[in-house]
Amino acid sequence: MDDKNKDDKNKSVTIRLAQQPEADELLGRSPLAALVGMLLDQQVPMEWAFSGPYTIARRLGSDDLDAHAIAAHDPEAFAALLSEKPAVHRYPGAMAKRVQQLCAYLVEHYGGDAAAVWADAGTGAELLARLRALPGFGEQKAQIFLALLGKRFGVRPRGWREAAGGYGPANVYRSAADITGPESLAKVRAHKQEAKAAAKAATAAATTTATAATTAATTTGKAATSGAGKRN
């Protein structure tokens, strides 16, 4: 490896997702830590999720995560490691399994190198497909991470914003990709709360409409039956 490639590999960026200096520093220099943080980002506050990789590395006695080592780790021991107080996630056992599945996939398909997932992706669509193929990454999580790569890590294959969907545009506050500090974190959290409230209202409205339709149909059916009985 020449000096330029060594410099590129060791280069880190400034990340503010965990809101903890040590955890954010790891996210900025470790592609695997960033992927694991994104994987953990569900059903817990964002800062808790993205602090997870640092906690895991520290409990493993390392300053970084290693896909080969995690994939080969005893599952019960790894689950216990994530369950230690404070736990890495609200559901440490389930997430330990997912982290190991992710690392095993990276070992099998990318030689354990998380950065290889995006290093030679020619288009945003290609990168999105690679991210969606990762264990634990659905469409939304893949799009958010694609946006994070483009906005914070400078990984910008052709068409990356379009492939990231609603998370791709600049100057929005919708996901982890848009967080640069406490203020933007608050804006993203507010957006998520608004989206959740809107979804809840839509579900309630749909339920009300369905109930009204069912009631109307039942009433009409009873009226028709009654009318037929009278004619007989």
Phi, psi and omega in degrees: 000128181281172185298323181296315179295324176297317180297318180296320182293324183271354183292137178239160179239164181273121180237145181229039184276320181278340183061025174227126185308312184293318181292320179292325179297320178295317179300324183287336184247351184240107177304321180293321178299319179297317179296316180294320177300318178295321178299319182285346186282074174200135177064014173216159175303146184303318181297322178296314182298312186279353170277343184305312181302320179294319179296317179297312180301316182296319181288338175274358179075032182227165177259008178203170176262145179235118184299319180299314183294318181291318180298325183272353183293145176301124185304316181294319180292323180291321177297320179294324179296319179285340182273345179306147179280133354285138183295151180289335183205163177298329178238073188297324180295312180295319182286330175298318178297318181292321179297318179293323177296319178298313181294322178297320178296317179296323178295316183290319189258338184228018179064021180084002183263103183300323182296337180293342178299323183244352188304318184242021178293125184278333181221163177297322179297320179295317179295319179299318179298320179295318181292321179296334180283346181289138176304131178087358181251107173271191182301309183295313181297321179295319179293320179296317181291325176299317178295322178297317178299317182288318186278327186248332184252358178072019177269104190225071176293161182305129178078019183293322181296317180296318180294331180282357177062224182293350179267354184278325185301150176282159174060038172237164181228078187240342187202183178302334181294342186256006185267125177235358181172185183303320183295312180291328176299316179297322180292318178295318179297320178296319178298317181295321179294320177295317180295320179294318179296320180295318179295320179295317179296320180295320179295318179297318180295318180295321179295317179298316180297316180296320179296317180297319180295319179295317179297316180297318180295319180296316180298316180297319180296317179296319180296319180295318179296318179297317180296320180295322180295320180295322181292328178287000000 
